[in-house]
Structure formats: structure tokens, C-alpha cells
Amino acid sequence: MTERIDITDKVCGKICDDGIELFFYSDKIGEVMYSDKNKEYVLFAGYIRENSRIYKIEPKREPVTQFVEDCDLGWC
């Protein structure tokens, strides 16, 4: 299972020759390419664009149920 994490507010753009490179912190995640009257979003694997938002797709994490494990063995 996967989960979508909205990273839109953390994405920055850097102008390049034919468009804008998109970065999530220091990782390049894609580009916005411009032609005469169109723009095209090209996002790398693990990222999607939907309704003007950018999401990172990650495996769903198991919830943390306890801080440490195996305390019944007497080590903590």
C-alpha cells in the first residue's frame, strides 16, 4: 500500500533553458516544459501532479505502537 504526501509548499523551481526545474528540498523531482501555448509537467517516478498540487508517493508506514521493543527481556 502507498500513501500520497502533499509536498506542494516545499517544491521550488529553478529557471532553465526551456522551462523550470522542480526541486523537493535539494532533490530534482521534475520539470515544467513550455512550448508556444502549452506547458507540460514531467515528474520523476514517485511524484504525481493532481489538481494543481504535487504529491510524493511513499510506501505506507506501520504506526508506531511502542517506543522500544523487547523490554520484557530486561535490557531497558
C-alpha positions as CSV (number, residue, x, y, z in Angstrom):
1,M,0.0,0.0,0.0
2,T,1.1,3.6,-0.7
3,E,0.2,7.0,0.6
4,R,0.3,10.4,-1.0
5,I,2.1,13.2,0.8
6,D,1.3,16.7,-0.3
7,I,4.7,18.5,-0.9
8,T,3.4,21.4,-2.9
9,D,4.5,24.0,-0.4
10,K,8.0,22.5,-0.3
11,V,8.7,22.5,-4.0
12,C,10.9,25.1,-5.5
13,G,11.6,26.0,-9.1
14,K,14.8,26.9,-10.9
15,I,14.6,28.5,-14.4
16,C,16.5,26.6,-17.1
17,D,16.8,27.0,-20.9
18,D,13.4,25.6,-21.9
19,G,11.3,25.6,-18.7
20,I,11.6,25.3,-14.9
21,E,13.3,22.5,-13.0
22,L,11.4,21.4,-9.9
23,F,13.1,20.5,-6.6
24,F,11.9,19.0,-3.4
25,Y,14.5,20.3,-1.0
26,S,17.7,19.5,-2.9
27,D,16.3,16.6,-5.0
28,K,15.2,17.3,-8.5
29,I,11.7,15.8,-9.0
30,G,10.8,17.0,-12.5
31,E,10.4,19.9,-14.9
32,V,7.8,22.2,-16.3
33,M,8.4,22.5,-20.1
34,Y,7.0,25.4,-22.1
35,S,6.1,25.5,-25.8
36,D,4.2,28.1,-27.8
37,K,0.9,28.0,-25.9
38,N,1.3,24.9,-23.7
39,K,3.0,23.8,-20.6
40,E,3.8,20.2,-19.7
41,Y,4.7,18.8,-16.3
42,V,7.2,16.0,-16.4
43,L,7.6,14.5,-12.9
44,F,10.0,11.7,-12.0
45,A,8.8,8.3,-10.6
46,G,7.4,8.6,-7.1
47,Y,5.8,12.0,-7.7
48,I,2.4,13.0,-9.2
49,R,0.5,16.2,-10.0
50,E,-3.2,16.4,-9.4
51,N,-5.5,19.4,-9.2
52,S,-2.5,21.9,-9.1
53,R,-0.9,20.0,-6.2
54,I,2.3,17.9,-6.2
55,Y,2.4,14.7,-4.2
56,K,5.1,12.3,-3.2
57,I,4.2,8.6,-3.3
58,E,5.7,6.5,-0.5
59,P,5.0,3.1,1.0
60,K,2.5,3.3,3.8
61,R,4.3,3.1,7.1
62,E,3.1,1.0,10.0
63,P,2.1,3.1,13.0
64,V,4.5,3.2,15.9
65,T,2.9,1.2,18.8
66,Q,5.7,1.4,21.3
67,F,9.0,3.3,21.8
68,V,11.2,0.3,22.3
69,E,10.9,-3.4,21.7
70,D,11.8,-6.5,23.8
71,C,11.7,-4.6,27.2
72,D,10.4,-7.8,28.7
73,L,13.9,-9.2,28.3
74,G,15.2,-6.8,31.0
75,W,17.6,-4.7,28.9
76,C,15.8,-1.4,29.3
